[in-house]
Amino acid sequence: MPGSSRKAPVWLPILVLLIAMSSIQSGASLAKSLFP
């Protein structure tokens, strides 16, 4: 079934979103330490 193979990369945008959120949080904490 081609549908099952197309359903595989569904987690990809979720992974990208998690990486973006973690990078934003680390950037915010870095800015907090730079500018108290």
mmCIF file as Biopython writes it, N, C-alpha, C and O atoms, coordinates in Angstrom:
data_model
#
loop_
_atom_site.group_PDB
_atom_site.id
_atom_site.type_symbol
_atom_site.label_atom_id
_atom_site.label_alt_id
_atom_site.label_comp_id
_atom_site.label_asym_id
_atom_site.label_entity_id
_atom_site.label_seq_id
_atom_site.pdbx_PDB_ins_code
_atom_site.Cartn_x
_atom_site.Cartn_y
_atom_site.Cartn_z
_atom_site.occupancy
_atom_site.B_iso_or_equiv
_atom_site.auth_seq_id
_atom_site.auth_asym_id
_atom_site.pdbx_PDB_model_num
ATOM 1   N N  . MET A ? 1  ? 0.832  -1.209 0.000  1.0 0.0 1  A 1 
ATOM 2   C CA . MET A ? 1  ? 0.000  0.000  0.000  1.0 0.0 1  A 1 
ATOM 3   C C  . MET A ? 1  ? 0.868  1.262  0.000  1.0 0.0 1  A 1 
ATOM 4   O O  . MET A ? 1  ? 1.731  1.417  0.864  1.0 0.0 1  A 1 
ATOM 5   N N  . PRO A ? 2  ? 0.650  2.148  -0.945 1.0 0.0 2  A 1 
ATOM 6   C CA . PRO A ? 2  ? 1.429  3.395  -0.990 1.0 0.0 2  A 1 
ATOM 7   C C  . PRO A ? 2  ? 1.003  4.367  0.110  1.0 0.0 2  A 1 
ATOM 8   O O  . PRO A ? 2  ? 1.771  5.253  0.486  1.0 0.0 2  A 1 
ATOM 9   N N  . GLY A ? 3  ? -0.205 4.205  0.624  1.0 0.0 3  A 1 
ATOM 10  C CA . GLY A ? 3  ? -0.688 5.115  1.663  1.0 0.0 3  A 1 
ATOM 11  C C  . GLY A ? 3  ? 0.110  4.981  2.953  1.0 0.0 3  A 1 
ATOM 12  O O  . GLY A ? 3  ? 0.352  5.976  3.637  1.0 0.0 3  A 1 
ATOM 13  N N  . SER A ? 4  ? 0.524  3.749  3.296  1.0 0.0 4  A 1 
ATOM 14  C CA . SER A ? 4  ? 1.263  3.557  4.535  1.0 0.0 4  A 1 
ATOM 15  C C  . SER A ? 4  ? 2.641  4.213  4.446  1.0 0.0 4  A 1 
ATOM 16  O O  . SER A ? 4  ? 3.137  4.750  5.436  1.0 0.0 4  A 1 
ATOM 17  N N  . SER A ? 5  ? 3.260  4.171  3.262  1.0 0.0 5  A 1 
ATOM 18  C CA . SER A ? 5  ? 4.580  4.785  3.119  1.0 0.0 5  A 1 
ATOM 19  C C  . SER A ? 5  ? 4.462  6.306  3.143  1.0 0.0 5  A 1 
ATOM 20  O O  . SER A ? 5  ? 5.378  6.993  3.594  1.0 0.0 5  A 1 
ATOM 21  N N  . ARG A ? 6  ? 3.344  6.831  2.661  1.0 0.0 6  A 1 
ATOM 22  C CA . ARG A ? 6  ? 3.148  8.280  2.700  1.0 0.0 6  A 1 
ATOM 23  C C  . ARG A ? 6  ? 2.839  8.756  4.117  1.0 0.0 6  A 1 
ATOM 24  O O  . ARG A ? 6  ? 3.022  9.930  4.441  1.0 0.0 6  A 1 
ATOM 25  N N  . LYS A ? 7  ? 2.371  7.839  4.952  1.0 0.0 7  A 1 
ATOM 26  C CA . LYS A ? 7  ? 2.012  8.217  6.319  1.0 0.0 7  A 1 
ATOM 27  C C  . LYS A ? 7  ? 3.231  8.203  7.243  1.0 0.0 7  A 1 
ATOM 28  O O  . LYS A ? 7  ? 3.141  8.632  8.393  1.0 0.0 7  A 1 
ATOM 29  N N  . ALA A ? 8  ? 4.367  7.714  6.748  1.0 0.0 8  A 1 
ATOM 30  C CA . ALA A ? 8  ? 5.538  7.562  7.609  1.0 0.0 8  A 1 
ATOM 31  C C  . ALA A ? 8  ? 6.079  8.902  8.126  1.0 0.0 8  A 1 
ATOM 32  O O  . ALA A ? 8  ? 6.304  9.025  9.330  1.0 0.0 8  A 1 
ATOM 33  N N  . PRO A ? 9  ? 6.297  9.907  7.273  1.0 0.0 9  A 1 
ATOM 34  C CA . PRO A ? 9  ? 6.948  11.140 7.756  1.0 0.0 9  A 1 
ATOM 35  C C  . PRO A ? 9  ? 5.996  12.090 8.474  1.0 0.0 9  A 1 
ATOM 36  O O  . PRO A ? 9  ? 6.198  13.304 8.443  1.0 0.0 9  A 1 
ATOM 37  N N  . VAL A ? 10 ? 4.957  11.551 9.122  1.0 0.0 10 A 1 
ATOM 38  C CA . VAL A ? 10 ? 4.022  12.420 9.847  1.0 0.0 10 A 1 
ATOM 39  C C  . VAL A ? 10 ? 4.698  13.017 11.079 1.0 0.0 10 A 1 
ATOM 40  O O  . VAL A ? 10 ? 4.371  14.126 11.499 1.0 0.0 10 A 1 
ATOM 41  N N  . TRP A ? 11 ? 5.648  12.268 11.655 1.0 0.0 11 A 1 
ATOM 42  C CA . TRP A ? 11 ? 6.326  12.745 12.863 1.0 0.0 11 A 1 
ATOM 43  C C  . TRP A ? 11 ? 7.375  13.802 12.549 1.0 0.0 11 A 1 
ATOM 44  O O  . TRP A ? 11 ? 7.891  14.453 13.458 1.0 0.0 11 A 1 
ATOM 45  N N  . LEU A ? 12 ? 7.695  13.980 11.263 1.0 0.0 12 A 1 
ATOM 46  C CA . LEU A ? 12 ? 8.764  14.918 10.900 1.0 0.0 12 A 1 
ATOM 47  C C  . LEU A ? 12 ? 8.448  16.350 11.321 1.0 0.0 12 A 1 
ATOM 48  O O  . LEU A ? 12 ? 9.282  16.969 11.982 1.0 0.0 12 A 1 
ATOM 49  N N  . PRO A ? 13 ? 7.281  16.916 10.972 1.0 0.0 13 A 1 
ATOM 50  C CA . PRO A ? 13 ? 6.981  18.286 11.415 1.0 0.0 13 A 1 
ATOM 51  C C  . PRO A ? 13 ? 6.897  18.411 12.930 1.0 0.0 13 A 1 
ATOM 52  O O  . PRO A ? 13 ? 7.206  19.465 13.487 1.0 0.0 13 A 1 
ATOM 53  N N  . ILE A ? 14 ? 6.475  17.327 13.605 1.0 0.0 14 A 1 
ATOM 54  C CA . ILE A ? 14 ? 6.430  17.356 15.067 1.0 0.0 14 A 1 
ATOM 55  C C  . ILE A ? 14 ? 7.846  17.444 15.624 1.0 0.0 14 A 1 
ATOM 56  O O  . ILE A ? 14 ? 8.101  18.183 16.574 1.0 0.0 14 A 1 
ATOM 57  N N  . LEU A ? 15 ? 8.765  16.688 15.028 1.0 0.0 15 A 1 
ATOM 58  C CA . LEU A ? 15 ? 10.155 16.722 15.476 1.0 0.0 15 A 1 
ATOM 59  C C  . LEU A ? 15 ? 10.752 18.103 15.234 1.0 0.0 15 A 1 
ATOM 60  O O  . LEU A ? 15 ? 11.459 18.638 16.088 1.0 0.0 15 A 1 
ATOM 61  N N  . VAL A ? 16 ? 10.462 18.682 14.057 1.0 0.0 16 A 1 
ATOM 62  C CA . VAL A ? 16 ? 10.977 20.021 13.747 1.0 0.0 16 A 1 
ATOM 63  C C  . VAL A ? 16 ? 10.419 21.036 14.738 1.0 0.0 16 A 1 
ATOM 64  O O  . VAL A ? 16 ? 11.134 21.935 15.181 1.0 0.0 16 A 1 
ATOM 65  N N  . LEU A ? 17 ? 9.142  20.891 15.085 1.0 0.0 17 A 1 
ATOM 66  C CA . LEU A ? 17 ? 8.525  21.823 16.033 1.0 0.0 17 A 1 
ATOM 67  C C  . LEU A ? 17 ? 9.177  21.702 17.409 1.0 0.0 17 A 1 
ATOM 68  O O  . LEU A ? 17 ? 9.419  22.709 18.074 1.0 0.0 17 A 1 
ATOM 69  N N  . LEU A ? 18 ? 9.464  20.467 17.836 1.0 0.0 18 A 1 
ATOM 70  C CA . LEU A ? 18 ? 10.097 20.273 19.140 1.0 0.0 18 A 1 
ATOM 71  C C  . LEU A ? 18 ? 11.493 20.883 19.155 1.0 0.0 18 A 1 
ATOM 72  O O  . LEU A ? 18 ? 11.888 21.520 20.132 1.0 0.0 18 A 1 
ATOM 73  N N  . ILE A ? 19 ? 12.248 20.686 18.059 1.0 0.0 19 A 1 
ATOM 74  C CA . ILE A ? 19 ? 13.597 21.250 17.980 1.0 0.0 19 A 1 
ATOM 75  C C  . ILE A ? 19 ? 13.533 22.772 17.998 1.0 0.0 19 A 1 
ATOM 76  O O  . ILE A ? 19 ? 14.347 23.426 18.651 1.0 0.0 19 A 1 
ATOM 77  N N  . ALA A ? 20 ? 12.557 23.335 17.275 1.0 0.0 20 A 1 
ATOM 78  C CA . ALA A ? 20 ? 12.425 24.796 17.241 1.0 0.0 20 A 1 
ATOM 79  C C  . ALA A ? 20 ? 12.084 25.333 18.630 1.0 0.0 20 A 1 
ATOM 80  O O  . ALA A ? 20 ? 12.643 26.342 19.062 1.0 0.0 20 A 1 
ATOM 81  N N  . MET A ? 21 ? 11.166 24.659 19.330 1.0 0.0 21 A 1 
ATOM 82  C CA . MET A ? 21 ? 10.777 25.121 20.662 1.0 0.0 21 A 1 
ATOM 83  C C  . MET A ? 21 ? 11.950 25.043 21.634 1.0 0.0 21 A 1 
ATOM 84  O O  . MET A ? 21 ? 12.157 25.959 22.431 1.0 0.0 21 A 1 
ATOM 85  N N  . SER A ? 22 ? 12.715 23.963 21.575 1.0 0.0 22 A 1 
ATOM 86  C CA . SER A ? 22 ? 13.846 23.821 22.492 1.0 0.0 22 A 1 
ATOM 87  C C  . SER A ? 22 ? 14.922 24.856 22.181 1.0 0.0 22 A 1 
ATOM 88  O O  . SER A ? 22 ? 15.549 25.394 23.094 1.0 0.0 22 A 1 
ATOM 89  N N  . SER A ? 23 ? 15.141 25.140 20.881 1.0 0.0 23 A 1 
ATOM 90  C CA . SER A ? 23 ? 16.156 26.133 20.519 1.0 0.0 23 A 1 
ATOM 91  C C  . SER A ? 23 ? 15.708 27.526 20.948 1.0 0.0 23 A 1 
ATOM 92  O O  . SER A ? 23 ? 16.532 28.343 21.360 1.0 0.0 23 A 1 
ATOM 93  N N  . ILE A ? 24 ? 14.409 27.801 20.854 1.0 0.0 24 A 1 
ATOM 94  C CA . ILE A ? 24 ? 13.894 29.108 21.279 1.0 0.0 24 A 1 
ATOM 95  C C  . ILE A ? 24 ? 14.034 29.253 22.794 1.0 0.0 24 A 1 
ATOM 96  O O  . ILE A ? 24 ? 14.388 30.322 23.290 1.0 0.0 24 A 1 
ATOM 97  N N  . GLN A ? 25 ? 13.756 28.178 23.523 1.0 0.0 25 A 1 
ATOM 98  C CA . GLN A ? 25 ? 13.867 28.234 24.982 1.0 0.0 25 A 1 
ATOM 99  C C  . GLN A ? 25 ? 15.322 28.420 25.404 1.0 0.0 25 A 1 
ATOM 100 O O  . GLN A ? 25 ? 15.607 29.195 26.317 1.0 0.0 25 A 1 
ATOM 101 N N  . SER A ? 26 ? 16.244 27.714 24.747 1.0 0.0 26 A 1 
ATOM 102 C CA . SER A ? 26 ? 17.656 27.861 25.100 1.0 0.0 26 A 1 
ATOM 103 C C  . SER A ? 26 ? 18.139 29.260 24.731 1.0 0.0 26 A 1 
ATOM 104 O O  . SER A ? 26 ? 18.954 29.843 25.446 1.0 0.0 26 A 1 
ATOM 105 N N  . GLY A ? 27 ? 17.644 29.800 23.625 1.0 0.0 27 A 1 
ATOM 106 C CA . GLY A ? 27 ? 18.020 31.162 23.228 1.0 0.0 27 A 1 
ATOM 107 C C  . GLY A ? 27 ? 17.486 32.176 24.227 1.0 0.0 27 A 1 
ATOM 108 O O  . GLY A ? 27 ? 18.163 33.159 24.528 1.0 0.0 27 A 1 
ATOM 109 N N  . ALA A ? 28 ? 16.284 31.953 24.745 1.0 0.0 28 A 1 
ATOM 110 C CA . ALA A ? 28 ? 15.710 32.876 25.719 1.0 0.0 28 A 1 
ATOM 111 C C  . ALA A ? 28 ? 16.507 32.836 27.022 1.0 0.0 28 A 1 
ATOM 112 O O  . ALA A ? 28 ? 16.760 33.882 27.620 1.0 0.0 28 A 1 
ATOM 113 N N  . SER A ? 29 ? 16.901 31.657 27.466 1.0 0.0 29 A 1 
ATOM 114 C CA . SER A ? 29 ? 17.685 31.554 28.693 1.0 0.0 29 A 1 
ATOM 115 C C  . SER A ? 29 ? 19.069 32.175 28.493 1.0 0.0 29 A 1 
ATOM 116 O O  . SER A ? 29 ? 19.624 32.772 29.415 1.0 0.0 29 A 1 
ATOM 117 N N  . LEU A ? 30 ? 19.617 32.033 27.295 1.0 0.0 30 A 1 
ATOM 118 C CA . LEU A ? 30 ? 20.914 32.643 27.001 1.0 0.0 30 A 1 
ATOM 119 C C  . LEU A ? 30 ? 20.793 34.162 27.038 1.0 0.0 30 A 1 
ATOM 120 O O  . LEU A ? 30 ? 21.659 34.840 27.590 1.0 0.0 30 A 1 
ATOM 121 N N  . ALA A ? 31 ? 19.725 34.700 26.454 1.0 0.0 31 A 1 
ATOM 122 C CA . ALA A ? 31 ? 19.518 36.150 26.475 1.0 0.0 31 A 1 
ATOM 123 C C  . ALA A ? 31 ? 19.309 36.631 27.912 1.0 0.0 31 A 1 
ATOM 124 O O  . ALA A ? 31 ? 19.746 37.723 28.275 1.0 0.0 31 A 1 
ATOM 125 N N  . LYS A ? 32 ? 18.642 35.813 28.725 1.0 0.0 32 A 1 
ATOM 126 C CA . LYS A ? 32 ? 18.425 36.189 30.130 1.0 0.0 32 A 1 
ATOM 127 C C  . LYS A ? 32 ? 19.759 36.267 30.870 1.0 0.0 32 A 1 
ATOM 128 O O  . LYS A ? 32 ? 19.966 37.157 31.694 1.0 0.0 32 A 1 
ATOM 129 N N  . SER A ? 33 ? 20.656 35.336 30.572 1.0 0.0 33 A 1 
ATOM 130 C CA . SER A ? 33 ? 21.944 35.348 31.263 1.0 0.0 33 A 1 
ATOM 131 C C  . SER A ? 33 ? 22.820 36.491 30.746 1.0 0.0 33 A 1 
ATOM 132 O O  . SER A ? 33 ? 23.638 37.034 31.490 1.0 0.0 33 A 1 
ATOM 133 N N  . LEU A ? 34 ? 22.648 36.856 29.473 1.0 0.0 34 A 1 
ATOM 134 C CA . LEU A ? 34 ? 23.439 37.955 28.912 1.0 0.0 34 A 1 
ATOM 135 C C  . LEU A ? 34 ? 22.920 39.302 29.405 1.0 0.0 34 A 1 
ATOM 136 O O  . LEU A ? 34 ? 23.700 40.190 29.748 1.0 0.0 34 A 1 
ATOM 137 N N  . PHE A ? 35 ? 21.584 39.445 29.437 1.0 0.0 35 A 1 
ATOM 138 C CA . PHE A ? 35 ? 20.987 40.710 29.870 1.0 0.0 35 A 1 
ATOM 139 C C  . PHE A ? 35 ? 20.133 40.467 31.118 1.0 0.0 35 A 1 
ATOM 140 O O  . PHE A ? 35 ? 18.946 40.162 31.001 1.0 0.0 35 A 1 
ATOM 141 N N  . PRO A ? 36 ? 20.718 40.597 32.298 1.0 0.0 36 A 1 
ATOM 142 C CA . PRO A ? 36 ? 20.008 40.307 33.545 1.0 0.0 36 A 1 
ATOM 143 C C  . PRO A ? 36 ? 18.964 41.391 33.869 1.0 0.0 36 A 1 
ATOM 144 O O  . PRO A ? 36 ? 18.276 41.301 34.886 1.0 0.0 36 A 1 
#
